[in-house]
Amino acid sequence: MNLCDISTVKRLMSKYGTGTKKGFGQNFLINEEVPYSIAEASYSYHKSKYPNGKIAALEIGPGIGSLTSELCRAYDKVVAVEIDKTLIPILGETLAEFDNVTVVNEDFLKLELDSFLEKNLGECTISVCANLPYYITTPIIMALLENARRQNGASKFTSITVMVQKEVASRLCATPKDSDYGAITASINYYGEAKKLFDVTPDNFLPAPKVTSSVVRIELYDEPKYKVESEKMLHRVIAGAFAQRRKTLLNSLSSSFSELSKDEIAEIIVRLGFDINIRGERLSIEDFCSLSDEFTKVINK
Ligand code: SAM
């Protein structure tokens, strides 16, 4: 069955009494080359790092299964999490030929990711691969990053290959000083490197979205490249620094850290050698790590 054929998509939807839901960010792929290329981008990188051993893919939002089936062909095991219960029987039919896939009807953002991965994919090295629902791209990527490390610091994920809106892709791949550089960019830089792979135009989806999409692969460091006292604090500092983009780093952090006075925050900024009027978007991930450790020290004093 060609799951990217428009009449097949429509026939399946009608057979199971459902339709595409805007509220769940449903834009299904209708050009079979696209899911093939996304799966290939994920798999080729994974295999280059792990030529041996069992490999698995975690997919968020399988839809009717076009990308899922490509992942099933490439990976030993696939776990796909789909929020829309009306798509589950469709996936039962479209993925019937594969015995290496588990479909879970859950809201990905509500999963307890650690135990979920351990239970479903414990013995495998894992890559994440998805055509993400655009209304929750950032929370999904942040949830993956914040859960990306094992207790011993090693990465749980080999890469996170995702299709997102083109402007979001620019944000994921930005460098400090770019106007697109933001909290998500800095967080990604802590865990790995984001690379934009290719664009996908609206006519490849049903229904067609308004904007062009891009596929980005976040290649995660096997072991931490940067070290901080507390990753929780790092995330707080990054979020605080970008909470009010038009403000200076000092003003933005002051609004986010009520337990410190503005003078204490100013002292930290100056002590680290930054201009007191610097803005958050000028800071590299190394800078954020130093800032985070100073905050940890001062708050725990
Ligand atoms: N993978 C399919 C494809 O490429 O044709 C569908 C991609 S569509 C852009 C996004 C999918 O994510 C939809 O199937 C939607 O129902 C699902 N989704 C939306 N929110 C979700 C959530 N919180 N957890 C899991 N799946 C979700």
Residues whose N, C-alpha, C, O or C-beta is under 5 A from the ligand:
A	BS01	SAM	F24 G25 Q26 N27 F28 L29 I60 G61 P62 G63 I64 S66 L67 V81 E82 I83 D84 E106 D107 F108 L109 N131 L132 P133
